[in-house]
Amino acid sequence: MTISTAALLRMRLQSQGLVRPVALGGPEQVVERLFALQGQDLAGVQWSLGLRSGVRRSEVRAAFASGALVRTWPFRGTLHVMAGRDVAWVLELTGRRTLTSAAKRHRDLGLDDGTVETARAVAVDSLAGGRSLSRQELFQTLDEHGVSTESQRGAHLLWSLCLSGTCVLGPFDGDAQRIVLLDEWVPQPRTLTREQALVEVVARYLAGHGPATEADLAWFTKLPLRDLRAGIDGCRDELTSFSLGGATYLAHAPTLDAVADQRPSAVLALPGFDELLLGYADRSASLPPQHAPRTVPGNNGLFKATVVSRGRVLGLWSRRSTATKTVVTVTPFDGAFPSDVVSGLLRVVHAYGTYLGHPTELLIGAGEPSTRAAGR
C-alpha cells in the first residue's frame, strides 16, 4: 500500500503514544510500547515519558525507584531508558558488539581485560547487599582500590560494567541516578533464546516506532541486517508494509489496529533527543533538511528541543527556571507560528507545568510579549 508523508507521520505519532488524550498509562506502559528511549539527556527523557503518560515528574522518577525502569547502554553504545526486566536479554544481543567497537579507545586509555575485571570486582563488592553509589562515589572507590578513573577512564569503566550487565543506573538522588547491581535491582529478568530475542527486538521496535524501514531498524539496534531479517521473518505474520518514495516501511499490525482511532497530538514540545526524531536513521519526514542545521548545530549529535506540529518540526524551544516559575521560550524557523500552533503551545506549556509541579510561562520569540500558561 502506498502512503503519503502525512499518513506516515500520523501513524508514527500514534505508535509512539503522542496522542490526545493520553492513552498509554504510566511510564512503564510508555516504555513497554517504545521499548527503549534515548536517554543521555536525563531531564529530557523524563519529559518524553511524562508527556506520553500524562503523569508528573515525581511519578516518572517513582518508576525508576521501583526498578521497573532503568537507564543503561543497550543500543548504539548510547544511554537509553528501558524496562529493567528487558536489560539482560538485550545486552546478550548487543553488549559484546558494542564493547568490541570501543576496543581501540580502551587500549588508548590503558583499559585491558584485567583492569576491567578488577573494576567489576570492586563495584560488585561495594554495591552488593542492595547498596548504591553515585557516579562520583563509584569513581572514588575505584581510585581507592588502585583502578584509576582519571581522564575518561572512569566513564568508560562504568560504560563497560553496564554493557556487561553488571550495573545499571537506577533510583534518583536529586537530579541524578545512583548505580546499582542489575541482578539485585532486577531479580526476575526475562530470559529469551537468541531466536526469540531477535523477533522481540523487531516487533517491539516496530510497535513503538513504526512505520519504519529496515535501515531505521539497523540504525537503532546496530545489529547485522542478517540478524534483523531473521527477526522480521520470525514475526512476519504480525507485520504490515507500506511504500513511500520508493522505500518500504514496516509496521506492527496489532499496534496500528489498536491505535487507529487515537487522535495524534497536533502540537508538541519535544525534548531534544525524543524518539520521534532520534528513533530513525532518516529523519527527513519530520525534520526538513533546511532546518536540520538549526536543530543539530554543526551536525554535532546534540539535538535541540523542538516544536512539532502534526509530526513536523516547526521551531525550537528552551526553558529557564527560577525559584518561582519556568519560562518556556519558543522560536519558529519561518516567520511566525500559525495561530492554531500558538493555541496548542499554550496547552503544551500548561501540561509541562503540571508535569514539573511548577508555574510556567510561554514566551513566543525573542523580545515579544509573553502569553501566560500556568501549570502546577
C-alpha positions as CSV (number, residue, x, y, z in Angstrom):
1,M,0.0,0.0,0.0
2,T,1.3,3.4,-0.9
3,I,1.0,6.1,1.7
4,S,1.7,9.9,2.0
5,T,4.2,11.5,4.3
6,A,1.3,12.9,6.3
7,A,0.0,9.4,6.8
8,L,3.4,8.1,7.8
9,L,3.8,10.8,10.4
10,R,0.2,10.3,11.7
11,M,0.9,6.5,12.2
12,R,4.3,7.3,13.9
13,L,2.7,9.7,16.3
14,Q,0.1,7.1,17.2
15,S,2.6,4.3,17.6
16,Q,4.8,6.5,19.8
17,G,1.9,7.3,22.1
18,L,1.9,11.0,21.1
19,V,-1.9,11.2,21.2
20,R,-4.6,13.1,23.0
21,P,-6.0,12.2,25.4
22,V,-3.0,10.3,26.7
23,A,-3.6,6.6,26.0
24,L,-0.5,4.7,27.2
25,G,-1.0,4.8,31.0
26,G,2.0,5.2,33.3
27,P,5.8,5.5,32.4
28,E,6.1,1.7,32.5
29,Q,3.5,1.4,29.7
30,V,5.3,4.0,27.7
31,V,8.5,2.0,27.8
32,E,6.6,-1.2,27.1
33,R,5.4,0.4,23.8
34,L,8.6,2.2,22.8
35,F,11.0,-0.5,24.0
36,A,13.9,2.0,24.6
37,L,14.0,5.8,24.7
38,Q,17.3,7.5,24.1
39,G,18.3,8.9,27.5
40,Q,21.6,10.8,27.6
41,D,19.6,13.9,28.4
42,L,18.1,12.8,31.7
43,A,15.8,15.7,32.1
44,G,14.7,15.4,28.5
45,V,13.9,11.7,28.6
46,Q,11.8,12.2,31.8
47,W,9.7,14.7,29.9
48,S,9.4,12.2,27.0
49,L,7.9,9.7,29.5
50,G,5.8,12.4,31.1
51,L,4.2,13.8,28.0
52,R,3.3,10.3,26.8
53,S,1.9,9.2,30.1
54,G,0.3,12.4,31.5
55,V,2.0,12.0,34.9
56,R,4.1,14.3,37.0
57,R,7.9,14.1,37.1
58,S,7.7,12.7,40.6
59,E,5.7,9.7,39.2
60,V,8.2,9.2,36.4
61,R,11.0,9.0,39.0
62,A,9.0,6.6,41.1
63,A,9.1,4.1,38.2
64,F,12.9,4.2,38.5
65,A,12.8,3.9,42.3
66,S,10.8,0.7,41.9
67,G,13.2,-1.0,39.5
68,A,10.6,-1.0,36.7
69,L,12.7,1.4,34.7
70,V,16.5,1.8,34.4
71,R,19.0,3.6,32.3
72,T,21.8,1.8,30.6
73,W,23.6,1.4,27.2
74,P,21.6,-1.2,25.3
75,F,21.8,0.2,21.8
76,R,24.4,2.1,19.8
77,G,26.6,2.5,22.9
78,T,24.2,5.3,23.9
79,L,22.2,5.7,27.1
80,H,18.5,4.6,26.9
81,V,15.7,4.1,29.3
82,M,14.4,0.5,29.3
83,A,12.3,-1.8,31.4
84,G,14.6,-3.3,33.9
85,R,13.4,-6.9,33.1
86,D,14.4,-6.5,29.5
87,V,18.0,-5.3,30.0
88,A,19.8,-8.7,30.4
89,W,18.5,-10.4,27.3
90,V,19.0,-7.2,25.1
91,L,22.6,-7.0,26.3
92,E,23.1,-10.6,25.3
93,L,22.5,-9.5,21.8
94,T,24.2,-6.1,21.7
95,G,26.7,-5.7,24.6
96,R,29.7,-7.6,23.3
97,R,29.4,-6.0,19.9
98,T,29.3,-2.5,21.4
99,L,32.3,-3.2,23.7
100,T,34.3,-4.6,20.7
101,S,33.6,-1.3,18.8
102,A,35.5,0.6,21.6
103,A,38.5,-1.7,21.8
104,K,41.0,0.8,20.3
105,R,39.8,3.6,22.6
106,H,40.1,1.3,25.6
107,R,43.6,0.3,24.6
108,D,44.5,4.0,24.3
109,L,43.1,4.5,27.8
110,G,45.0,1.5,29.2
111,L,41.8,-0.4,30.0
112,D,42.7,-4.0,29.4
113,D,40.6,-7.0,30.4
114,G,42.4,-7.3,33.7
115,T,41.7,-3.7,34.7
116,V,38.0,-4.0,33.8
117,E,37.7,-7.2,35.8
118,T,39.3,-5.6,38.8
119,A,36.9,-2.7,38.5
120,R,34.0,-5.2,38.3
121,A,35.1,-7.0,41.5
122,V,35.4,-3.6,43.3
123,A,32.0,-2.5,42.1
124,V,30.2,-5.8,43.0
125,D,31.8,-5.7,46.4
126,S,30.8,-2.1,47.0
127,L,27.2,-2.5,45.7
128,A,26.3,-5.9,47.0
129,G,23.5,-6.2,49.5
130,G,21.2,-3.6,48.0
131,R,23.7,-0.7,48.2
132,S,24.0,2.1,45.7
133,L,26.7,4.6,44.7
134,S,26.7,7.9,42.9
135,R,28.9,8.2,39.9
136,Q,31.4,10.2,41.9
137,E,31.3,7.7,44.8
138,L,32.0,4.8,42.4
139,F,34.9,6.6,40.8
140,Q,36.4,7.4,44.2
141,T,36.0,3.8,45.3
142,L,37.8,2.6,42.2
143,D,40.6,5.1,42.7
144,E,41.0,3.9,46.3
145,H,41.4,0.4,45.1
146,G,44.1,1.3,42.6
147,V,41.9,1.5,39.5
148,S,42.5,5.0,38.1
149,T,39.5,6.9,36.8
150,E,41.4,9.8,35.5
151,S,40.7,11.4,32.1
152,Q,37.9,9.3,30.6
153,R,38.8,6.0,32.2
154,G,36.0,6.3,34.8
155,A,33.3,6.9,32.3
156,H,34.5,4.0,30.1
157,L,34.7,1.7,33.1
158,L,31.2,2.5,34.1
159,W,30.1,2.0,30.5
160,S,31.8,-1.3,30.3
161,L,30.3,-2.5,33.6
162,C,26.8,-1.6,32.4
163,L,27.3,-3.2,28.9
164,S,28.4,-6.4,30.5
165,G,25.2,-6.5,32.6
166,T,26.9,-5.8,36.0
167,C,25.4,-2.4,36.8
168,V,22.6,-0.1,35.8
169,L,21.5,3.4,36.6
170,G,18.5,3.1,38.9
171,P,17.0,5.2,41.7
172,F,17.1,9.0,41.7
173,D,19.2,11.0,44.2
174,G,18.3,14.6,43.5
175,D,18.5,15.1,39.7
176,A,21.0,12.3,39.2
177,Q,20.7,8.5,39.3
178,R,22.6,6.1,41.5
179,I,24.4,3.0,40.3
180,V,23.1,-0.4,41.4
181,L,23.8,-4.1,40.6
182,L,21.5,-5.3,37.8
183,D,20.9,-8.8,39.2
184,E,19.9,-7.3,42.6
185,W,17.9,-4.4,41.3
186,V,16.0,-6.6,38.8
187,P,15.8,-10.0,40.5
188,Q,13.4,-11.5,37.9
189,P,14.6,-10.7,34.5
190,R,13.1,-12.1,31.3
191,T,15.1,-14.9,29.6
192,L,14.9,-15.3,25.9
193,T,16.7,-17.5,23.4
194,R,18.7,-15.7,20.7
195,E,16.0,-16.5,18.1
196,Q,13.2,-15.2,20.4
197,A,15.3,-12.1,21.2
198,L,15.7,-11.2,17.6
199,V,12.0,-11.5,17.0
200,E,11.3,-9.5,20.1
201,V,13.6,-6.6,19.1
202,V,12.0,-6.3,15.7
203,A,8.4,-6.5,17.0
204,R,9.0,-4.1,19.9
205,Y,10.8,-1.5,17.8
206,L,8.1,-1.5,15.2
207,A,5.3,-1.4,17.7
208,G,6.7,1.8,19.2
209,H,8.3,3.4,16.1
210,G,6.5,2.0,13.1
211,P,6.2,2.5,10.2
212,A,10.0,2.3,9.8
213,T,12.4,0.9,7.3
214,E,15.0,-1.9,7.7
215,A,17.6,0.9,7.6
216,D,15.9,2.6,10.6
217,L,15.8,-0.7,12.5
218,A,19.5,-1.4,11.7
219,W,20.5,2.1,12.8
220,F,18.5,1.9,16.0
221,T,19.9,-1.5,17.1
222,K,23.3,-1.6,15.3
223,L,22.6,-5.3,14.8
224,P,23.6,-7.0,11.4
225,L,20.9,-7.0,8.8
226,R,21.0,-10.8,8.5
227,D,20.0,-11.0,12.2
228,L,17.3,-8.4,11.9
229,R,15.9,-10.1,8.8
230,A,15.7,-13.3,10.8
231,G,13.8,-11.4,13.4
232,I,11.5,-9.9,10.7
233,D,10.8,-13.4,9.3
234,G,10.0,-14.6,12.8
235,C,7.2,-12.1,13.3
236,R,6.2,-11.7,9.6
237,D,2.6,-12.6,10.4
238,E,2.3,-9.6,12.7
239,L,3.8,-7.1,10.3
240,T,2.3,-4.9,7.5
241,S,4.2,-2.9,5.0
242,F,3.8,0.4,3.2
243,S,5.5,2.2,0.3
244,L,6.6,5.8,0.2
245,G,9.1,7.4,-2.1
246,G,10.4,4.1,-3.3
247,A,11.1,2.8,0.2
248,T,9.4,0.0,2.1
249,Y,8.2,0.7,5.6
250,L,7.2,-2.0,8.1
251,A,4.8,-1.6,11.0
252,H,3.4,-3.8,13.7
253,A,-0.1,-4.5,12.6
254,P,-1.7,-5.3,16.0
255,T,-0.4,-1.9,17.3
256,L,-1.6,0.0,14.3
257,D,-5.0,-1.6,14.7
258,A,-5.1,-0.7,18.4
259,V,-4.2,2.9,17.9
260,A,-6.1,3.6,14.7
261,D,-8.9,5.6,16.4
262,Q,-6.5,7.6,18.7
263,R,-6.1,11.3,17.8
264,P,-2.4,12.4,17.3
265,S,-1.4,15.4,19.3
266,A,-1.5,18.4,16.9
267,V,1.3,20.4,18.7
268,L,4.1,19.1,20.8
269,A,7.2,20.5,22.7
270,L,9.6,17.6,22.5
271,P,12.9,17.3,24.3
272,G,16.0,17.3,22.1
273,F,16.5,13.5,22.0
274,D,12.9,12.4,21.7
275,E,12.3,9.2,19.8
276,L,10.1,10.9,17.2
277,L,13.4,12.2,15.7
278,L,16.1,10.1,17.2
279,G,14.3,6.8,16.6
280,Y,15.1,6.7,12.9
281,A,18.1,6.8,10.6
282,D,16.1,9.0,8.1
283,R,14.5,11.9,9.9
284,S,13.5,13.9,6.9
285,A,9.8,13.2,7.2
286,S,9.7,15.1,10.4
287,L,12.7,17.5,10.0
288,P,13.0,19.3,6.7
289,P,16.7,19.2,5.6
290,Q,16.9,23.1,5.6
291,H,16.1,23.1,9.3
292,A,18.4,20.4,10.4
293,P,21.4,22.7,10.9
294,R,19.4,24.7,13.5
295,T,18.2,21.6,15.2
296,V,21.6,19.9,15.3
297,P,24.1,22.8,15.1
298,G,27.3,21.7,13.4
299,N,25.8,18.2,13.0
300,N,27.4,17.5,16.4
301,G,24.9,15.0,17.5
302,L,23.3,17.3,20.1
303,F,19.7,17.8,19.3
304,K,17.8,20.9,20.5
305,A,14.3,20.7,21.9
306,T,11.7,21.1,19.1
307,V,8.3,22.5,18.5
308,V,6.4,19.9,16.4
309,S,3.0,20.3,14.6
310,R,1.4,17.2,13.1
311,G,4.7,15.4,13.2
312,R,6.8,18.1,11.6
313,V,9.4,20.3,13.3
314,L,8.4,24.0,13.0
315,G,10.8,25.5,15.5
316,L,12.8,25.2,18.8
317,W,12.1,25.8,22.4
318,S,14.1,26.2,25.6
319,R,13.4,26.7,29.2
320,R,14.7,28.9,32.0
321,S,13.7,28.1,35.6
322,T,13.7,30.3,38.7
323,A,12.5,29.6,42.2
324,T,9.0,30.8,41.3
325,K,8.4,29.8,37.7
326,T,9.7,28.2,34.5
327,V,9.7,30.3,31.3
328,V,9.4,28.3,28.1
329,T,10.7,30.3,25.0
330,V,9.6,29.1,21.6
331,T,11.2,30.2,18.3
332,P,9.7,29.4,14.8
333,F,12.0,28.5,12.0
334,D,10.0,30.5,9.4
335,G,8.1,33.7,10.2
336,A,5.6,33.3,12.9
337,F,3.8,30.3,14.3
338,P,0.2,29.9,13.0
339,S,-2.5,30.8,15.5
340,D,-3.5,27.2,16.0
341,V,0.1,26.3,16.8
342,V,0.2,29.1,19.4
343,S,-3.0,27.8,21.0
344,G,-1.5,24.3,21.0
345,L,1.6,25.6,22.7
346,L,-0.4,27.2,25.4
347,R,-1.9,23.8,26.2
348,V,1.5,22.1,26.0
349,V,3.2,24.6,28.3
350,H,0.3,24.2,30.8
351,A,0.9,20.4,30.6
352,Y,4.6,20.9,31.1
353,G,3.9,23.0,34.2
354,T,1.7,20.3,35.6
355,Y,4.4,17.7,34.9
356,L,7.0,19.9,36.7
357,G,4.7,20.9,39.5
358,H,5.9,24.4,38.9
359,P,4.2,27.6,37.4
360,T,5.1,28.1,33.7
361,E,5.0,30.9,31.2
362,L,5.2,30.8,27.5
363,L,7.3,33.4,25.6
364,I,6.9,33.4,21.8
365,G,10.0,34.6,20.0
366,A,12.8,36.7,21.4
367,G,11.7,40.0,22.8
368,E,8.0,39.5,22.1
369,P,5.3,39.9,24.8
370,S,4.7,36.7,26.6
371,T,1.5,34.8,27.0
372,R,1.0,33.0,30.3
373,A,0.1,29.4,30.6
374,A,0.1,28.5,34.3
375,G,0.5,24.9,35.4
376,R,1.1,23.3,38.8
